[in-house]
């Protein structure tokens, strides 16, 4: 499966990383790739003093499942249910 592209797209706006899309090819799903990719993006944001707005449903779900990541949310941002 080498050469397959996995992505986490984001915009940087005023110190906020707005992650709006993640994608892993279907043949690679279920291997934890998306979770590792999102955690790397969150680690990058934290290392660079950025807040994170998860506009992507997968990232919102990831952050709900991993409460420690919620410290990166801008004040007042709600993850929803």
Buried (B, 14 or more C-beta within 10 A) or exposed (E): EEEEEEEBEBEEEEEBBBBBEBBBEEEBEEEEBBBEBBBEBBEBBBEEEBBBBBBBEBBBEBBBEEEEBEEBBEEEBEEEE
